């Protein structure tokens, strides 16, 4: 398991650098984040490198009820709406611009592409593979921590911000795990969840880099993660004997 995490992380970092260089060379606007495709490319390469695992990424999954798709998109939208409302009510120092301030054509075009590209790697490969050799909770947290690490633009916000960011990504990864694991870590479900996060954060676009905002957002996701674990304990704490060989 450790070997696969290391190889996946190295591949992701490599493609972040390569795609970032390509974006810079082409003069693409910052909103078009080509490096978001890096986890997906890494995940696809992992299938080739570790063919003996026999793993497949689930892009199309029959039998997923419409309510699960609604939950995948709706949960992050609710959390995003709550943090927007709470921030308006509790943080007088926050100045929220109009919702349209965070919406540009490149963002609207790239947002679904980037979310899909990431989830091919995060949930389509990594979370699914880790879940074969460890608990669902640990798999989700590791995936969330690596997911946070690629958001290098957050690093400039300081150590306190990053502590809350790591908590937020880990907690939201636990909730995504609860939504997608039963359905073979289907990429479309994970994509809708990821897209819901991105769209809902447009409401708070002007303060997304504030430590106070990230603290509140992390707290909401932590509450959601605790509820998810309590409701679906079997997804996060399976019996060790149920793990197939790694």
Steps between C-alpha positions, in 0.01 A plus 500: 500500500778743594678438171187585304441820697858609437492418128162667456623811685817522291307459175250765607776745595679434170191571292416808705840642404468397136146627456579819690788562263278436198237740631764767555652447157159530335415809703177348630301703755546400864140375515588218261694277737650232279679348803158385624526224242813362669326266751291347224802439277684351797207271576485371143875441500471308827268254328778427252785491750316275743303290253519203733260678737224444245346836592255678272377857523121520502380761252161347423310316771151364446257488786597825670174661618422859407492587869870412529585743219292765673677433828841518332427846365270622774711431811788734405252762381331495842834524684612782272173684556529461876853640519396793284207576727694450822785718378267783409342480844807445717797664334445873465852546369423289195401695194314281259498614144208426277467139394589600146841625617631145508345387175695533178467319169825303549386387846163384372659315208783340695326424829330174390805389299734554793267332748463194278875480437575507872239242597627243253807492721371577849194281533513307171841356583663601830216477753376182334844337503578599858166364616608154390779488756393719789193649664276728300564780748877486459468471122276806486725706729817417305324589177380826653847597624653445155207682343579800719871492420449566129325829576833677509339844464370458856850481646542877484214540748715385791537204734174555691302509178665177384414321826134577441534417130640154580209443737247616242636284219532195724147539640341563160688198363338287772156621391575433133614150598164440665322609181705310241651189662183292480490562126854390413640853552319615189673800345177671394374505859833632624505756218157635595610532862821679405312726260248580774784611727645725233169655398390565858829673579431758231267653760799564725759559230626830641591356842601145419861576599407632846604272791174581681297386204699179459463430873122519476491299179721230654273483805190447287667224300625337819145489634383351170782241514411396856137455398605297194718268708228454763236420239717274281747353745535182294654702215776637720579223748474163325635192673873449423420151377294655221807662341622323187877453459688817403 
